[in-house]
Amino acid sequence: MPEDIGKISKVWNTLKRAMFCNGYIYNHVGIVNLMWRFTNQRNLHRLAITIFATSFITLSQILKQKNNLQKMITSPEWNNTKWSKDVAGKKLTSTFLHLQFEFLA
């Protein structure tokens, strides 16, 4: 049944954005370290039985840490990184700033 929920376009698009954010952060050690400072050493993802369940858990963690993630991407530390200036980093910033996950909160 959760897989059926994922077929709803708004849900699927939200999950894709959450997984992009998660992947981008965890593919860069410097961003992970920055995130940990702003989230009090919290991770955004945990493994679950299925990849689909992992996606929802990650989305839930992003929502829980939303304020801290917004503080991170508006911080001088973030603005001074090379990641804040590349296309994917700008997409991450835009996603966290524009609260595109609100309708699932």
C-alpha positions as CSV (number, residue, x, y, z in Angstrom):
1,M,0.0,0.0,0.0
2,P,2.8,2.6,0.7
3,E,4.0,2.0,-2.8
4,D,0.6,3.0,-4.1
5,I,0.9,6.3,-2.2
6,G,4.2,6.9,-3.9
7,K,2.4,6.8,-7.3
8,I,0.6,10.1,-6.4
9,S,2.5,12.7,-8.4
10,K,2.8,15.2,-5.5
11,V,4.1,12.5,-3.2
12,W,6.5,11.1,-5.8
13,N,7.9,14.6,-6.6
14,T,8.3,15.3,-2.9
15,L,10.1,12.0,-2.3
16,K,12.4,12.7,-5.3
17,R,13.3,16.1,-3.9
18,A,14.0,14.7,-0.5
19,M,16.1,11.9,-1.9
20,F,18.1,14.4,-4.0
21,C,18.8,16.5,-0.9
22,N,19.8,13.5,1.1
23,G,22.0,12.2,-1.7
24,Y,23.7,15.5,-2.4
25,I,24.5,16.1,1.3
26,Y,25.8,12.6,1.9
27,N,28.0,12.6,-1.3
28,H,30.0,15.5,0.2
29,V,31.8,14.9,3.5
30,G,32.1,18.7,4.1
31,I,28.4,19.1,3.8
32,V,27.7,16.2,6.1
33,N,30.0,17.7,8.7
34,L,28.3,21.1,8.3
35,M,24.8,19.4,8.6
36,W,25.9,17.6,11.8
37,R,26.9,20.9,13.4
38,F,23.5,22.4,12.6
39,T,21.4,19.3,13.5
40,N,23.2,18.3,16.7
41,Q,24.8,15.2,15.1
42,R,21.5,14.0,13.6
43,N,21.4,12.0,10.4
44,L,18.7,12.4,7.7
45,H,18.4,8.8,6.8
46,R,18.2,5.4,8.3
47,L,18.0,2.1,6.5
48,A,14.6,0.4,6.4
49,I,13.2,-2.9,5.1
50,T,12.5,-1.4,1.7
51,I,14.0,1.5,-0.3
52,F,10.5,3.0,-0.4
53,A,10.2,3.0,3.4
54,T,13.7,4.5,3.6
55,S,12.5,7.4,1.4
56,F,9.6,8.2,3.7
57,I,11.9,8.0,6.8
58,T,14.3,10.4,5.1
59,L,11.5,12.8,4.3
60,S,10.3,12.6,7.9
61,Q,13.8,13.4,9.2
62,I,14.2,16.3,6.7
63,L,10.9,17.7,8.0
64,K,12.0,17.3,11.6
65,Q,15.3,19.1,10.9
66,K,13.8,21.7,8.5
67,N,14.6,24.7,10.7
68,N,18.2,23.5,11.3
69,L,18.7,22.8,7.6
70,Q,17.4,26.2,6.7
71,K,19.8,27.7,9.2
72,M,22.6,25.7,7.6
73,I,22.0,26.8,4.1
74,T,21.6,30.5,5.1
75,S,24.8,30.4,7.2
76,P,28.0,32.1,6.3
77,E,29.7,28.7,6.5
78,W,27.4,27.4,3.7
79,N,27.7,30.6,1.6
80,N,31.5,30.3,1.7
81,T,31.5,26.7,0.3
82,K,32.0,25.8,-3.3
83,W,28.8,23.7,-3.1
84,S,26.6,26.8,-2.4
85,K,27.6,28.1,-5.8
86,D,27.1,25.0,-8.0
87,V,23.9,24.1,-9.7
88,A,23.0,21.2,-7.4
89,G,23.9,23.2,-4.3
90,K,21.6,26.0,-5.5
91,K,18.8,23.4,-6.0
92,L,19.4,22.2,-2.4
93,T,19.3,25.7,-1.1
94,S,16.1,26.5,-3.1
95,T,14.4,23.3,-1.9
96,F,15.2,24.0,1.8
97,L,14.3,27.7,1.6
98,H,11.0,27.4,-0.3
99,L,9.7,24.7,2.0
100,Q,8.4,22.5,-0.9
101,F,7.7,19.7,1.6
102,E,5.1,21.6,3.5
103,F,2.0,19.8,2.2
104,L,3.2,16.5,3.8
105,A,3.9,18.0,7.2
